[in-house]
């Protein structure tokens, strides 16, 4: 007898394996994002129990001490001090009650909905006076886990447009050529996803499906850097059937963005090494732009990188 339709949109019994696969995808994406922060900073992976009653808006402030944040809501937030000197504050929402997070920095207010996980990081050993300098949030695009690929495209673009209308400015990765949104898309698709994309070019469904997971869209506003990307379940790529997506928003202070440009071993003396790194990145950009200009690409010479100090 045919089973009943379960919460994942699959029928019970024969499709249990597929349901488990999707569940694992959501969990693995959250873990991979946490491990990305951890691997670059010698930290541990995310842990903690699901908290189904985590409703309401959680406020996280850049510059706030990690211990103070955790103390404000100990039932929701887990504080984790690492031996390497990094302090983490973590939260994880259950599927039955996705969260809402508001990130604040001075007058800036960034509201993120349908949140799965939150990780706030403070380098307490080296830059303790700066408080939390990086926040990573994983989100779903819809309340349900499965979503049509074209709906995912439209919802993702609505999210990017909301950032633009909210005063966020698109950025171009330092060292990368300054191309228009459309030419940047073509260049990224034929070269490397690390180039990132521009929110001013809305892809067609066919183009959307070509975009690799973790391709970044960069923004800047009021001394804060925002990087947005998504991960797509690679076993659910049929455009006629639903897929599964997790969106990641990474928010950094300008100083933390600057430190991300230097080698990990130079973090403690980043102000000494950063000028030389920026010179190299500018030279690399100029070389690429010269090559592309000869090939007919239009270079956005008026674009200026945002400041790295706030």
NURO-950916 format. One record per atom (N, C-alpha, C): residue in one letter; x, y, z. Coordinates in steps of 0.001 Angstrom, whole numbers, padded with zeros to 6 digits, always signed. Layout:
# NURO-950916
aXYZ ...
# end
This chain:
# NURO-950916
x+000854-001199+000000 x+000000+000000+000000 x+000883+001240+000000 x+000508+002285-000717 x+001305+003497-000807 x+001292+004230+000519 x+002488+004710+000938 x+002592+005411+002216 x+002024+006809+002146 x+001916+007428+003301 x+001420+008798+003384 x+002538+009774+003041 x+002142+010966+002606 x+003131+011998+002296 x+003666+012574+003591 x+004990+012592+003742 x+005615+013115+004957 x+005948+014578+004844 x+006633+015102+005866 x+006885+016549+005923 x+007856+017032+004853 x+008667+016113+004276 x+009622+016527+003252 x+008989+016580+001867 x+007713+016163+001750 x+007087+016128+000438 x+007279+014790-000244 x+007943+013791+000401 x+008114+012463-000156 x+007132+011516+000527 x+006906+010376-000087 x+006042+009379+000532 x+006869+008488+001445 x+006252+008078+002556 x+006928+007231+003524 x+007263+005887+002896 x+008220+005180+003460 x+008562+003846+003017 x+009681+003871+002018 x+009372+003768+000726 x+010394+003648-000305 x+011273+004870-000400 x+010741+006054-000016 x+011513+007287-000173 x+012180+007727+001113 x+012232+006874+002120 x+012877+007250+003378 x+014328+007640+003160 x+015010+006926+002252 x+016422+007231+002011 x+016605+008610+001435 x+015688+009004+000520 x+015791+010331-000076 x+015505+011423+000944 x+014535+011165+001817 x+014214+012118+002875 x+015412+012315+003801 x+016085+011206+004117 x+017256+011274+004986 x+018375+012045+004322 x+018521+011862+002986 x+019559+012570+002253 x+019370+014070+002347 x+018129+014543+002164 x+017865+015974+002229 x+018102+016504+003627 x+017689+015750+004630 x+017914+016153+006017 x+019404+016303+006291 x+020187+015337+005760 x+021638+015388+005953 x+022237+016601+005259 x+021668+016952+004068 x+022178+018108+003337 x+022039+019385+004147 x+020858+019600+004736 x+020643+020795+005543 x+021623+020831+006707 x+021823+019690+007362 x+022716+019637+008518 x+024161+019843+008110 x+024557+019225+006975 x+025943+019325+006540 x+026290+020736+006120 x+025345+021446+005456 x+025617+022825+005051 x+025902+023691+006273 x+025071+023541+007306 x+025296+024326+008522 x+026645+023994+009131 x+027016+022722+009116 x+028290+022313+009688 x+029458+022807+008858 x+029313+022750+007503 x+030397+023205+006647 x+030677+024685+006827 x+029618+025480+006964 x+029818+026913+007165 x+030527+027172+008473 x+030127+026481+009514 x+030796+026641+010805 x+032247+026204+010720 x+032502+025089+010003 x+033862+024587+009884 x+034720+025515+009054 x+034088+026272+008100 x+034846+027231+007314 x+035445+028295+008209 x+034648+028788+009156 x+035178+029757+010119 x+036228+029088+010988 x+035945+027867+011424 x+036827+027182+012355 x+038151+026826+011725 x+038119+026361+010478 x+039354+025916+009861 x+040315+027066+009669 x+039786+028251+009411 x+040667+029394+009234 x+041152+029954+010540 x+040578+029527+011627 x+040944+030105+012914 x+041212+029032+013967 x+041455+027808+013524 x+041784+026712+014446 x+040728+026525+015523 x+039456+026582+015117 x+038380+026436+016105 x+037648+025126+015910 x+036783+024808+016863 x+036048+023548+016810 x+034775+023710+016006 x+034130+022595+015650 x+032898+022628+014868 x+031701+022906+015760 x+030569+023203+015080 x+029359+023579+015812 x+028819+022400+016615 x+028349+022693+017801 x+027663+021687+018597 x+026500+022342+019299 x+025687+021559+019985 x+024545+022103+020725 x+023252+021432+020306 x+022283+021454+021181 x+021001+020808+020924 x+020055+021757+020199 x+019153+021171+019390 x+018075+021962+018791 x+017207+022526+019892 x+016723+023752+019662 x+015834+024376+020632 x+014574+024792+019895 x+013546+023984+020024 x+012337+024186+019235 x+011561+025419+019649 x+011826+025938+020816 x+011054+027077+021293 x+011762+028402+021058 x+012745+028418+020142 x+013519+029631+019910 x+012766+030546+018957 x+011804+031266+019449 x+011006+032173+018651 x+011408+033620+018955 x+010848+034543+018193 x+011185+035937+018408 x+012462+036308+017683 x+012820+037603+017744 x+013993+038113+017052 x+015196+038138+017983 x+016296+037579+017522 x+017536+037606+018281 x+018405+038753+017764 x+018849+039619+018640 x+019675+040760+018265 x+021133+040471+018578 x+022002+040694+017594 x+023442+040502+017754 x+024131+041769+017277 x+025014+042303+018094 x+025682+043558+017763 x+027163+043332+017476 x+027611+043800+016334 x+029036+043809+016055 x+029718+044717+017074 x+030833+044264+017619 x+031537+045042+018640 x+031163+044660+020051 x+030083+043900+020205 x+029657+043441+021519 x+030576+042321+021991 x+030830+042260+023292 x+031615+041166+023847 x+030819+039869+023748 x+031489+038801+023331 x+030813+037519+023145 x+030165+037032+024433 x+030851+037191+025546 x+030287+036754+026824 x+029028+037534+027168 x+029010+038816+026863 x+027833+039635+027144 x+026645+039193+026295 x+026910+038876+025017 x+025842+038390+024151 x+025257+037095+024701 x+026114+036151+025049 x+025639+034863+025549 x+024856+035014+026847 x+025288+035956+027683 x+024625+036154+028978 x+023245+036764+028828 x+023007+037471+027724 x+021704+038100+027526 x+020600+037072+027289 x+020967+035924+026756 x+019948+034915+026471 x+020571+033525+026596 x+020944+033114+027811 x+021650+031838+027991 x+020844+030612+027589 x+019521+030715+027558 x+018721+029566+027165 x+018787+029315+025658 x+019125+030354+024911 x+019168+030218+023460 x+020591+030126+022917 x+021540+030739+023596 x+022885+030904+023064 x+023905+030090+023836 x+024813+029466+023119 x+025877+028693+023729 x+027196+029427+023558 x+027900+029652+024652 x+029207+030305+024632 x+030291+029237+024617 x+031269+029413+023741 x+032342+028430+023588 x+033670+029169+023464 x+034498+029078+024503 x+035827+029706+024498 x+036857+028666+024085 x+037584+028936+023008 x+038573+028002+022494 x+039960+028300+023066 x+040794+027272+023236 x+042148+027482+023760 x+042987+028431+022911 x+042683+028492+021606 x+043445+029374+020718 x+043130+030848+020947 x+042150+031144+021810 x+041826+032531+022113 x+040615+033073+021398 x+039880+032203+020697 x+038673+032622+020008 x+037452+032295+020848 x+036524+033240+020917 x+035262+033031+021618 x+034137+032948+020586 x+033298+031924+020717 x+032165+031739+019821 x+030863+031795+020608 x+029844+032362+019980 x+028486+032295+020502 x+027640+031677+019402 x+026912+030592+019758 x+026225+029819+018745 x+024770+029572+019111 x+023961+029506+018083 x+022551+029149+018266 x+022130+028285+017097 x+021214+027377+017364 x+020707+026491+016325 x+019204+026362+016490 x+018474+026618+015411 x+017019+026531+015450 x+016558+025174+014939 x+015387+024756+015382 x+014813+023509+014895 x+014015+023765+013629 x+013741+022718+012882 x+012987+022848+011640 x+011579+023373+011887 x+011029+023075+013046 x+009648+023480+013323 x+009532+024937+013744 x+010646+025593+013997 x+010595+026987+014420 x+011838+027732+014006 x+011941+028104+012714 x+013099+028831+012219 x+013183+030201+012884 x+014399+030712+013001 x+014613+031930+013762 x+014654+033192+012927 x+014710+034325+013612 x+014910+035639+013004 x+016050+036323+013750 x+017002+036853+012999 x+018178+037497+013589 x+018274+038915+013057 x+018539+039856+013953 x+018829+041234+013541 x+020253+041566+013947 x+021082+041895+012969 x+022472+042275+013217 x+022553+043795+013240 x+023185+044320+014274 x+023269+045765+014451 x+024715+046235+014507 x+024918+047423+013969 x+026231+048092+014063 x+025989+049578+013899 x+026024+050325+014998 x+025667+051739+014928 x+024248+051871+014415 x+024032+052693+013373 x+022672+052863+012839 x+022214+051706+011961 x+023128+050798+011612 x+022798+049709+010689 x+021927+048656+011358 x+020898+048210+010641 x+020037+047129+011088 x+019863+046161+009921 x+020304+044923+010101 x+020188+043899+009062 x+019345+042753+009613 x+018148+042593+009064 x+017211+041580+009555 x+017245+040362+008625 x+017467+039196+009204 x+017542+037952+008448 x+016511+036975+009009 x+015748+036353+008118 x+014657+035477+008542 x+014883+034040+008093 x+014071+033148+008643 x+014158+031707+008366 x+015558+031174+008669 x+016049+031542+009828 x+017426+031229+010205 x+017538+029819+010766 x+018564+029099+010316 x+018874+027765+010808 x+019936+027795+011900 x+021020+028516+011651 x+022118+028584+012625 x+022713+029983+012654 x+023322+030300+013796 x+024028+031567+014000 x+025370+031265+014654 x+026434+031886+014146 x+027755+031807+014759 x+028345+033215+014828 x+028628+033693+016030 x+029280+034987+016229 x+030670+034734+016787 x+031682+035421+016241 x+033074+035136+016583 x+033787+036382+017101 x+034549+036196+018172 x+035400+037246+018732 x+036807+036693+018913 x+037786+037424+018418 x+039189+037066+018640 x+039605+037683+019969 x+039276+036985+021046 x+039481+037539+022387 x+040944+037689+022734 x+041792+036820+022212 x+043214+036843+022571 x+043946+038015+021928 x+043673+038270+020642 x+044439+039289+019913 x+043725+040625+019775 x+042404+040598+019659 x+041655+041835+019426 x+040409+041864+020305 x+040590+041559+021568 x+039472+041455+022495 x+038662+042723+022633 x+039321+043881+022489 x+038618+045150+022651 x+037654+045428+021499 x+037791+044691+020389 x+036895+044898+019249 x+035595+044110+019382 x+035521+043205+020343 x+034315+042411+020527 x+034067+041479+019356 x+032805+041197+019082 x+032434+040326+017963 x+032713+041053+016650 x+033476+040410+015777 x+033847+041038+014502 x+033316+040279+013294 x+032765+039089+013514 x+032233+038315+012396 x+031005+037521+012839 x+029987+037528+012001 x+028744+036804+012289 x+028353+036025+011041 x+028104+034731+011206 x+027672+033874+010101 x+026268+033350+010390 x+025390+033508+009417 x+024001+033079+009569 x+023628+032188+008395 x+023071+031019+008683 x+022539+030123+007655 x+021020+030209+007657 x+020437+030297+006465 x+018990+030495+006340 x+018399+029613+005255 x+017102+029389+005343 x+016340+028803+004248 x+015687+029915+003447 x+015334+029602+002204 x+014656+030572+001355 x+013151+030561+001553 x+012633+029469+002092 x+011192+029343+002321 x+010979+028546+003600 x+009756+028534+004079 x+009459+027792+005308 x+009636+026293+005118 x+009325+025792+003912 x+009481+024376+003641 x+010910+024097+003175 x+011340+022836+003280 x+012707+022470+002931 x+012918+022364+001430 x+011917+021853+000714 x+012002+021748-000734 x+011393+022978-001381 x+012005+023394-002502 x+011525+024589-003179 x+011834+024458-004663 x+010911+024900-005513 x+011149+024880-006953 x+012370+025745-007271 x+013175+025321-008222 x+014421+026043-008500 x+014160+027480-008952 x+013124+027681-009748 x+012852+029047-010194 x+012342+029908-009046 x+011568+029311-008147 x+011138+030061-006969 x+012331+030406-006093 x+013283+029486-005979 x+014499+029756-005213 x+015263+030921-005831 x+015343+030921-007160 x+016008+032038-007854 x+015325+033357-007551 x+014026+033394-007657 x+013286+034637-007431 x+013380+035101-005978 x+013306+034166-005041 x+013399+034530-003628 x+014811+035015-003280 x+015801+034364-003841 x+017183+034782-003585 x+017417+036182-004139 x+016889+036431-005323 x+017093+037768-005903 x+016315+038834-005154 x+015175+038473-004650 x+014433+039419-003821 x+015243+039772-002570 x+015944+038779-002023 x+016788+039024-000858 x+017926+039979-001207 x+018610+039730-002330 x+019708+040608-002741 x+019216+042023-003020 x+018051+042120-003664 x+017493+043448-003959 x+017114+044191-002679 x+016684+043447-001666 x+016347+044093-000398 x+017589+044694+000254 x+018738+044050+000062 x+019982+044627+000571 x+020313+045918-000176 x+020189+045881-001496 x+020500+047070-002301 x+019571+048234-001942 x+018288+047946-001814 x+017336+049005-001483 x+017526+049492-000051 x+018163+048662+000780 x+018425+049037+002165 x+019729+049797+002358 x+020371+050180+001255 x+021571+051008+001351 x+022888+050268+001224 x+022835+048960+000966 x+024069+048196+000773 x+024567+048389-000655 x+025884+048549-000809 x+026499+048761-002111 x+027244+047497-002539 x+027072+047107-003806 x+027778+045940-004321 x+029277+046195-004346 x+030036+045166-004049 x+031492+045273-004058 x+032081+044296-005063 x+033311+044585-005452 x+034088+043697-006321 x+035293+043223-005520 x+035533+041937-005538 x+036641+041366-004787 x+037943+042069-005140 x+038706+042441-004124 x+039998+043069-004366 x+040899+042133-005166 x+041583+042700-006150 x+042428+041900-007022 x+041712+041406-008260 x+040375+041524-008276 x+039588+041073-009414 x+039257+042248-010340 x+039071+041986-011635 x+038772+043073-012580 x+037424+043714-012292 x+037339+045011-012556 x+036119+045784-012306 x+035240+045737-013560 x+034352+044749-013590 x+033508+044535-014756 x+032057+044873-014438 x+031284+045158-015497 x+029856+045390-015325 x+029200+044102-014848 x+027985+044215-014330 x+027307+043058-013747 x+027176+041912-014744 x+026776+042214-015984 x+026570+041167-016981 x+027884+040546-017412 x+028898+041382-017667 x+030197+040853-018068 x+030870+040106-016918 x+030603+040548-015720 x+031143+039857-014551 x+030560+038454-014448 x+029280+038314-014752 x+028662+036992-014728 x+029342+036077-015742 x+029507+036574-016969 x+030130+035759-018011 x+031560+035375-017627 x+032299+036334-017065 x+033687+036075-016674 x+033743+035032-015556 x+032865+035171-014574 x+032857+034232-013449 x+032492+032832-013901 x+031516+032718-014786 x+031099+031405-015252 x+032202+030698-016030 x+033053+031462-016702 x+034104+030850-017529 x+035454+030772-016828 x+035560+031380-015645 x+036836+031375-014939 x+036689+030761-013542 x+036435+031597-012547 x+036397+031093-011177 x+035264+031744-010407 x+034571+030940-009591 x+033477+031474-008788 x+033971+032435-007716 x+035271+032415-007418 x+035812+033329-006408 x+035695+034783-006837 x+035519+035024-008132 x+035309+036378-008639 x+034050+036978-008021 x+033057+036129-007769 x+031809+036628-007211 x+030931+037262-008269 x+029689+037554-007888 x+028723+038102-008830 x+028151+039411-008321 x+027463+040114-009204 x+026887+041419-008903 x+025370+041300-008877 x+024754+041859-007855 x+023301+041763-007697 x+022541+042526-008770 x+023221+043352-009567 x+022534+044094-010615 x+022227+043236-011836 x+022814+042050-011905 x+022481+041131-013006 x+021635+039999-012456 x+020357+039964-012869 x+019464+038893-012445 x+019525+037769-013468 x+019981+036599-013088 x+020145+035516-014065 x+018820+034893-014459 x+018786+034348-015661 x+017660+033523-016067 x+017727+032211-015280 x+016681+031398-015398 x+016700+030115-014702 x+017871+029255-015176 x+018127+029255-016484 x+019247+028471-017016 x+020577+028973-016443 x+020736+030290-016350 x+021964+030846-015772 x+022059+030528-014281 x+020933+030602-013594 x+020886+030312-012161 x+021412+028913-011868 x+021023+027961-012687 x+021429+026581-012469 x+022908+026365-012772 x+023523+027301-013471 x+024966+027208-013750 x+025810+027769-012615 x+025214+028561-011756 x+025982+029195-010675 x+026383+028138-009647 x+027665+028053-009376 x+028178+027051-008439 x+027835+027423-007001 x+027628+026416-006175 x+027408+026660-004754 x+028578+027448-004174 x+028259+028323-003226 x+029220+029156-002497 x+029830+030274-003346 x+029245+030560-004514 x+029656+031745-005262 x+029183+032981-004492 x+030062+033935-004201 x+029664+035050-003331 x+029112+036264-004074 x+028213+036975-003389 x+027791+038332-003763 x+028233+039228-002614 x+029027+040249-002915 x+029567+041093-001854 x+028866+042438-001761 x+028748+042940-000505 x+028126+044243-000249 x+028908+044962+000845 x+028696+046265+000895 x+029336+047088+001928 x+028408+048233+002307 x+028417+048551+003613 x+027630+049701+004088 x+028082+050068+005494 x+028287+051359+005740 x+028534+051893+007086 x+029624+051122+007838 x+030730+050830+007158 x+031843+050169+007821 x+031649+048681+008051 x+030679+048082+007362 x+030396+046657+007530 x+030401+045978+006161 x+030994+044790+006107 x+031028+043988+004886 x+030054+042823+005013 x+029327+042558+003927 x+028352+041485+003883 x+028639+040611+002669 x+028762+039311+002891 x+028929+038367+001788 x+027791+037355+001838 x+027106+037184+000712 x+025957+036289+000636 x+026241+035205-000396 x+025900+033970-000068 x+026068+032860-000997 x+025012+031806-000693 x+024940+030793-001547 x+024003+029696-001285 x+024696+028369-001566 x+024143+027329-000963 x+024534+025961-001311 x+023305+025224-001804 x+023473+024499-002909 x+022381+023774-003556 x+022660+022279-003456 x+021651+021514-003054 x+021815+020060-002975 x+022072+019485-004372 x+023242+018863-004563 x+023679+018470-005899 x+022919+017267-006460 x+022149+016564-005632 x+021367+015433-006144 x+019964+015846-006566 x+019622+017125-006394 x+018273+017612-006724 x+018371+018755-007732 x+018928+018463-008918 x+019190+019500-009913 x+018213+019510-011085 x+017267+018597-011108 x+016257+018570-012171 x+015364+019798-012018 x+015370+020687-013026 x+014624+021945-012908 x+013120+021729-012901 x+012677+020553-013294 x+011234+020266-013274 x+010787+019739-011919 x+011722+019529-011013 x+011410+019014-009684 x+011990+019950-008622 x+011490+019884-007400 x+012001+020768-006347 x+013469+020493-006026 x+014129+021524-005533 x+015501+021407-005059 x+015576+021806-003595 x+016784+021897-003088 x+016986+022301-001690 x+018155+023277-001626 x+017976+024381-000893 x+018981+025442-000811 x+019163+025887+000637 x+020388+026269+000966 x+020672+026960+002220 x+021476+028203+001863 x+021048+029344+002377 x+021710+030630+002122 x+022568+030999+003324 x+023770+031495+003046 x+024678+031945+004102 x+024944+033433+003965 x+024814+034157+005053 x+025182+035574+005114 x+026320+035713+006121 x+027430+036249+005672 x+028583+036493+006548 x+028788+037991+006692 x+028757+038471+007910 x+028884+039898+008190 x+030182+040132+008952 x+030980+041096+008495 x+032260+041393+009124 x+032432+042891+009320 x+033157+043251+010355 x+033595+044638+010476 x+034661+044907+009423 x+034909+046172+009148 x+035928+046521+008158 x+037307+046036+008592 x+037607+046119+009876 x+038908+045640+010356 x+039057+044135+010165 x+037989+043396+010414 x+038060+041944+010214 x+038192+041613+008735 x+037528+042386+007888 x+037681+042207+006451 x+039131+042438+006049 x+039757+043459+006616 x+041165+043744+006315 x+042053+042589+006748 x+041792+042059+007931 x+042619+040948+008421 x+042444+039696+007574 x+041277+039553+006935 x+041051+038374+006091 x+041901+038411+004826 x+042459+039564+004498 x+043269+039696+003292 x+044720+039288+003501 x+045185+039283+004731 x+046580+038934+004997 x+046687+037447+005319 x+047907+036939+005305 x+048124+035538+005642 x+047738+035288+007101 x+047222+034076+007413 x+046822+033783+008794 x+047906+034070+009816 x+049160+033809+009457 x+050252+034057+010393 x+050552+035525+010619 x+049960+036392+009780 x+050199+037837+009894 x+049029+038576+010532 x+048037+037842+011047 x+046850+038500+011607 x+047197+039483+012713 x+048093+039103+013601 x+048406+039961+014746 x+049125+041236+014332 x+049767+041232+013172 x+050451+042447+012693 x+049894+042866+011322 x+048584+042747+011200 x+047936+042997+009922 x+048119+044425+009425 x+048187+045379+010345 x+048338+046767+009918 x+049695+047019+009275 x+050701+046205+009627 x+052016+046327+009017 x+052049+045684+007632 x+051391+044530+007500 x+051485+043774+006253 x+050412+044146+005227 x+049302+044720+005674 x+048198+045023+004765 x+048596+045937+003602 x+049350+047037+003821 x+049689+047898+002681 x+050373+047151+001538 x+051288+046260+001864 x+051957+045492+000820 x+051003+044546+000104 x+050077+043961+000847 x+049081+043064+000244 x+048183+043839-000715 x+047770+045026-000324 x+046900+045836-001181 x+047611+046258-002459 x+048904+046546-002357 x+049681+046883-003557 x+049680+045702-004528 x+049899+044507-004005 x+049899+043311-004850 x+048537+043069-005492 x+047471+043257-004711 x+046128+043055-005248 x+045789+044081-006324 x+046213+045324-006135 x+045979+046355-007148 x+046743+046059-008433 x+047961+045546-008292 x+048746+045183-009467 x+048105+044024-010211 x+047597+043054-009454 x+046932+041913-010068 x+045683+042354-010809 x+044911+043269-010203 x+043701+043785-010856 x+044055+044527-012137 x+045071+045380-012068 x+045464+046165-013241 x+045885+045268-014399 x+046599+044195-014089 x+047046+043272-015133 x+045860+042585-015797 x+044907+042123-014983 x+043731+041446-015535 x+042882+042404-016354 x+042736+043635-015859 x+041923+044614-016574 x+042551+044978-017915 x+043865+045046-017962 x+044540+045346-019228 x+044290+044225-020243 x+044385+042988-019775 x+044159+041842-020651 x+042715+041812-021158 x+041772+042067-020262 x+040363+042013-020634 x+039960+043194-021509 x+040572+044357-021277 x+040276+045529-022088 x+040623+045302-023551 x+041729+044626-023789 x+042132+044299-025150 x+041112+043387-025820 x+040458+042561-024999 x+039478+041602-025527 x+038080+042193-025633 x+037924+043476-025323 x+036652+044149-025518 x+035796+044308-024284 x+036268+043846-023128 x+035520+044043-021895 x+035545+045520-021494 x+034444+045976-020909 x+034367+047354-020418 x+034767+047372-018945 x+035772+048172-018617 x+036279+048262-017248 x+035596+049429-016524 x+035079+049163-015335 x+034412+050203-014543 x+035473+050996-013768 x+036086+051934-014441 x+037205+052660-013853 x+036794+053562-012698 x+035512+053907-012615 x+035045+054769-011525 x+034836+054005-010221 x+034828+052673-010282 x+034615+051889-009061 x+035814+052008-008137 x+035537+052283-006866 x+036565+052356-005839 x+036263+051351-004741 x+037283+050626-004277 x+037077+049695-003171 x+036672+050451-001918 x+035752+049914-001126 x+035342+050570+000123 x+036473+050542+001138 x+036421+051412+002136 x+037491+051491+003135 x+037575+050238+004003 x+038764+050004+004554 x+039009+048832+005381 x+039199+049171+006845 x+038949+050401+007235 x+039023+050800+008633 x+037734+051497+009018 x+037258+051244+010242 x+036040+051918+010716 x+036156+052217+012205 
# end
